[in-house]
């Protein structure tokens, strides 16, 4: 990896990025970022206070008029430079992401960082195609057209599972559309969000356009959501917290974008390639140690292939290499914290009373005992209404259940409050097409699960929230439309006047 930067040196001036510079928080409370693979301290920093949030919002508000007035070409050029800076610092970003999250370095290096750079390059191009509606004669002697305008200051809150990518998904469409932003990352994982904002400054994006406040959710987060100068809130996280965000945002009638929890079904029909489906289920359930809202969490497998599928998944899970994120051979790192590890373990322990734990279901010992590790876990025989089927576990746990007919499979797939992602595995195009049509989720893969691309939208149905990240569809979240109407003749105005008031 070359010469890795020293985190404590990098953030010696503090872990708030406001108006183009680092500064310390003023809440009087500190937080320690911990390497979840070892339990060792990475960085201790002062959390943001409400006054720090006010300062960040003020910086964003001051920067908004000039940034909104920049031409699409100017914003595009800045984002292209931004992508180049990110590419030059890719090694540092990958190291910091794995250090704070515990994800294998190969995942950060091959997925998180390249995906973020690609997303930046996409919005650099998309910034030049942010159009209103063409003018047309809709009303006799009047000409109408629609302007698409930025909203103002955006207040965003990002989660800890993909801190770099989530920062990018919040920041890029907002600033490409001409908004300014204050982002609050999770307290556990602020490093790459701060680095992202610093890279934007290096690329020439003006001070105050992108600001980062690292504070507690109940203090800094709620204050940001409820701030009167914040015109829009974008939140990614759990559904219960999303409900609280919506409640706070309602008081000031803000635009709201919510990407919430998921419980993705993985439907395997009896004509599927079982070997491919088994490999897909293991990869899709264990991605990022299962801490992914689109991860495959409940597999429904048609009875003729059910036993073979369960046996193969158990075999593959047992072969997964759990270990140090910085070791090249590691497949699965720790969860983000010991608290999260214990939460996942508690789900599995409660499930033993009503289901079968086929493999896993324990934390490894030995050299990994100090980390927040948990073995890949396969559960069968769980009732459809049980906790492990209905609730978001957010760990390396896959539940597999049988089904008989296609109607039953689709009914079971839709039988949770969530609707973020799903997949259907079949060689029959008509069967697969029916599944994509009838499963209620924002993304349905066919014979695959997990891949995303910058050009296509990401967002959910039902309790998984509303609104889209990525793609040009995300501009709908971060812009507002204005109808402009011209009276083309003085006669038309007089006629309208007489219609309303009569001849005078």
Secondary structure, 3 states (H helix, E strand, C coil): CCCCCCHHHHCCCCCEEECCEEECCCCCCEEEEEECCCCEEEEEEECCCHHHHHHHHHHHHHHHHHHHHCCHHHHHHHHHHHHHHHHHCHHHHHHHHHHHHCCCHHHHHHHHHHHHHHHHHHHHHHHHHCCCEEEEEEECCEEEEEEEEECCEEEEECCCCCHHHHHHHHHHHHHHCCCEEEEECCHHHCHHHHHHHHHHHHCCCCCCCEEECCCCHHHHHHHHHHCCCCCEEEEECCHHHHHHHHHHHHCCCCEEEEECCCCEEEEECCCCCHHHHHHHHHHHHHHHHHCCCCCEEEEEEEHHHHHHHHHHHHHHHHCCCECCCCCCCCCECCCCCHHHHHHHHHHHHHHCCCCEEEECCCCCCHHHCCCCCCCCEEEECCCCCCHHHHCCCCCCEEEEEEECCHHHHHHHHCCCCEECEEEEECCCHHHHHHHHHHCCCCEEEECCCCCCCCCCCECCEECCEECCECCHHHHHHHEEEEEEEEECCHHHHHHHHHHHHCCC
